[in-house]
Amino acid sequence: MAQTKFDLIREIVACGKDPLYFINNYAKIQHPTRGLIPFKVFDYQEDAINAFLDHRLNIILKGRQLGFTTIVAAFIAWFIIFQKDKNVLIVSTKAKVAKATVRVIRNIIKFIPKEMMICRLIVDNKQEIELSNGSRVTAVSTSADAGRSEAVSLLFVDEAAHIEKMDELWRGIWPTISAGGRAIVSSTPKGTGNFFYREYKQAQAYESNFNCRFGNYVNPENPSESYNDRFMWWVHPEHDQAWFKDETKGKSARDIAQEYECNFNSSGDTFLPGSQIQLMQLAVQEPILRLHDDRNLWVWQRPDKGGVYIIASDVASGFAEDFSAFHVLRVDTHLEQVAEYKGKIPADSLGELLMSTAKTYNDATIAVEQNSGWAGQAIQKLTDARYPRIYWAPRNNAYVDIYNTAEVHESVPGYRVTASNRIAMLSKVEQYIRTGDVKLYSQRLVDEFLQFIWQNGKPIAARSAHDDLIMALAGAIWIREESFMSSYKSTDLTMAMIESMSCERTMVQDMPNFNMSKDDPYKTQGQKLVLENGQQIDITKMLIMG
């Protein structure tokens, strides 16, 4: 305790400069069994405070019972005491939780020695604190209108993954902090289809202004397990295996993953169980080739001369945010992904790319999903070129758009996904992945499954996420099952099975090649890839040779 005026001033200055000094020496908190006790900061909490100072935006993935709400409350108390005219907003899942955070801040302020208080409380209620220096704290439960009316100096969002309509809330708040305000967003995970997951994953990939790294933490009972971007339950020095066992007694695997293990995959309502997604992640391989002008045609296997392949495509609906996608699957052996495309491409160019890829893969059968968007243009490109193996479906079960009204067939090109067959198609995907009957290697596909969730009883892509590759895979598996698997039970499929499908029997007059950009260091002449140095490589030969 300061004894002279000089000592007092020196203490106040030291506290104002360093929140850790202030918290460790003057903050007191209410312990559930020990009453009012001094707040002594653990090492991982010290890392968090330093990050709050060093980074304007912080996002925290954490387990329960680590005292993060308390350490943030202590930081807020320091922030409003030693800085003038600061406006702090606390957003929580429930009003009760928001009020509890304010209570921690109030206790810290009230139990500071009077001679150390350089300002006084002028507003003090359950949801608001205001000091005589113009700084204040307001706590609210979730609301899309929270923070819209005035600039916010510091925003604290507690348990962001559990806040409904967090995207809408963030859009409303962001303009109030974008000019220099700070934000601390913390949460335990709750699946992958939400704002917190997306922002955290972007921060992990250094694609966001948020910081998610605070220090290197090693599991004391398993030195091979360490993280710098999350706070596991074991970072607390008083949490050992006995504590964990007692805390998790009677809890489900999903609850444990959500509350203690910082596991997104197992904590939410993803279409595929977290365990299946984790197995898919383990099977991911880097493509051996990246083709097309946008390098979005990923190749894992060159075509086998005797292989039988099918290509299923999900075409963009025409909106700016949509992608077109297709998979190339080998069907005459174990069902296996050999290539994949996902990109933003005009529908007619997609048709050319489909034919180029199909020709490379032994004249693979092409199946395009019929939708109300650009699928008709892609299909028109295939039919105009008289590609010999287009998948056709019965007319009475298919959508026919403007590009196909002139065709006179008992069947129409492509397949249709409807409300009546969509769940069945996706169920087949789940079955094939669960039983190991399809080999998949794509990180892009895994990323889509991470944000493909159950909502109101329906599997859909989460907000701002996509399902193009998932639906293309569903189409491929569905066609394989519906078109010939019911007639051929053997897994040794042959070209005769493909030939038995209803398809256009005309010949291609002018097949397009891979469409390489003229501005790219690679370009094509006929079937050859021409490098900048003039070297020519035959594309088909390059892909076929193993």
Rosetta blueprint (number, residue, H / E / L):
1 M L
2 A L
3 Q L
4 T L
5 K H
6 F H
7 D H
8 L H
9 I H
10 R H
11 E H
12 I H
13 V H
14 A H
15 C H
16 G H
17 K H
18 D L
19 P H
20 L H
21 Y H
22 F H
23 I H
24 N H
25 N H
26 Y H
27 A L
28 K E
29 I E
30 Q E
31 H E
32 P L
33 T L
34 R L
35 G E
36 L E
37 I E
38 P E
39 F L
40 K L
41 V L
42 F L
43 D H
44 Y H
45 Q H
46 E H
47 D H
48 A H
49 I H
50 N H
51 A H
52 F H
53 L H
54 D H
55 H L
56 R L
57 L E
58 N E
59 I E
60 I E
61 L E
62 K E
63 G L
64 R L
65 Q L
66 L L
67 G L
68 F H
69 T H
70 T H
71 I H
72 V H
73 A H
74 A H
75 F H
76 I H
77 A H
78 W H
79 F H
80 I H
81 I H
82 F L
83 Q L
84 K L
85 D L
86 K L
87 N E
88 V E
89 L E
90 I E
91 V E
92 S E
93 T L
94 K L
95 A H
96 K H
97 V H
98 A H
99 K H
100 A H
101 T H
102 V H
103 R H
104 V H
105 I H
106 R H
107 N H
108 I H
109 I H
110 K H
111 F L
112 I L
113 P L
114 K H
115 E H
116 M H
117 M L
118 I L
119 C L
120 R L
121 L E
122 I E
123 V E
124 D E
125 N L
126 K L
127 Q L
128 E E
129 I E
130 E E
131 L E
132 S L
133 N L
134 G L
135 S L
136 R E
137 V E
138 T E
139 A E
140 V E
141 S E
142 T L
143 S L
144 A L
145 D L
146 A L
147 G L
148 R L
149 S L
150 E L
151 A L
152 V L
153 S L
154 L E
155 L E
156 F E
157 V E
158 D E
159 E L
160 A H
161 A H
162 H H
163 I L
164 E L
165 K L
166 M H
167 D H
168 E H
169 L H
170 W H
171 R H
172 G H
173 I H
174 W H
175 P H
176 T H
177 I H
178 S L
179 A L
180 G L
181 G L
182 R E
183 A E
184 I E
185 V E
186 S E
187 S E
188 T L
189 P L
190 K L
191 G L
192 T L
193 G L
194 N L
195 F H
196 F H
197 Y H
198 R H
199 E H
200 Y H
201 K H
202 Q H
203 A H
204 Q H
205 A L
206 Y L
207 E L
208 S L
209 N L
210 F L
211 N E
212 C L
213 R L
214 F L
215 G L
216 N L
217 Y E
218 V E
219 N E
220 P L
221 E L
222 N E
223 P E
224 S E
225 E E
226 S E
227 Y E
228 N L
229 D L
230 R L
231 F E
232 M L
233 W H
234 W H
235 V H
236 H L
237 P L
238 E L
239 H L
240 D L
241 Q H
242 A H
243 W H
244 F H
245 K H
246 D H
247 E H
248 T L
249 K L
250 G L
251 K L
252 S L
253 A H
254 R H
255 D H
256 I H
257 A H
258 Q H
259 E H
260 Y L
261 E L
262 C L
263 N L
264 F L
265 N L
266 S L
267 S L
268 G L
269 D L
270 T E
271 F L
272 L L
273 P L
274 G H
275 S H
276 Q H
277 I H
278 Q H
279 L H
280 M H
281 Q H
282 L H
283 A H
284 V L
285 Q L
286 E L
287 P L
288 I L
289 L E
290 R E
291 L E
292 H L
293 D L
294 D L
295 R L
296 N L
297 L E
298 W E
299 V E
300 W L
301 Q L
302 R L
303 P L
304 D L
305 K L
306 G L
307 G L
308 V L
309 Y E
310 I E
311 I E
312 A E
313 S E
314 D E
315 V L
316 A L
317 S L
318 G L
319 F L
320 A L
321 E L
322 D L
323 F L
324 S E
325 A E
326 F E
327 H E
328 V E
329 L E
330 R E
331 V L
332 D L
333 T L
334 H L
335 L E
336 E E
337 Q E
338 V E
339 A E
340 E E
341 Y E
342 K E
343 G E
344 K L
345 I L
346 P L
347 A H
348 D H
349 S H
350 L H
351 G H
352 E H
353 L H
354 L H
355 M H
356 S H
357 T H
358 A H
359 K H
360 T H
361 Y L
362 N L
363 D L
364 A L
365 T E
366 I E
367 A E
368 V E
369 E E
370 Q E
371 N L
372 S L
373 G L
374 W L
375 A H
376 G H
377 Q H
378 A H
379 I H
380 Q H
381 K H
382 L H
383 T H
384 D H
385 A L
386 R L
387 Y L
388 P L
389 R L
390 I E
391 Y L
392 W E
393 A E
394 P E
395 R H
396 N H
397 N H
398 A L
399 Y L
400 V L
401 D L
402 I H
403 Y H
404 N H
405 T L
406 A L
407 E L
408 V L
409 H L
410 E L
411 S E
412 V E
413 P E
414 G L
415 Y E
416 R E
417 V L
418 T L
419 A L
420 S L
421 N L
422 R H
423 I H
424 A H
425 M H
426 L H
427 S H
428 K H
429 V H
430 E H
431 Q H
432 Y H
433 I H
434 R H
435 T H
436 G L
437 D L
438 V E
439 K E
440 L L
441 Y L
442 S L
443 Q H
444 R H
445 L H
446 V H
447 D H
448 E H
449 F H
450 L H
451 Q L
452 F E
453 I E
454 W E
455 Q E
456 N L
457 G L
458 K E
459 P E
460 I E
461 A E
462 A L
463 R L
464 S L
465 A L
466 H L
467 D L
468 D H
469 L H
470 I H
471 M H
472 A H
473 L H
474 A H
475 G H
476 A H
477 I H
478 W H
479 I H
480 R H
481 E H
482 E H
483 S H
484 F H
485 M H
486 S L
487 S L
488 Y L
489 K L
490 S L
491 T L
492 D L
493 L L
494 T L
495 M H
496 A H
497 M H
498 I H
499 E H
500 S H
501 M L
502 S L
503 C L
504 E L
505 R L
506 T L
507 M L
508 V L
509 Q L
510 D L
511 M L
512 P L
513 N L
514 F L
515 N L
516 M L
517 S L
518 K L
519 D L
520 D L
521 P L
522 Y L
523 K E
524 T E
525 Q E
526 G L
527 Q L
528 K E
529 L E
530 V E
531 L L
532 E L
533 N L
534 G L
535 Q L
536 Q E
537 I E
538 D E
539 I H
540 T H
541 K H
542 M H
543 L H
544 I H
545 M L
546 G L
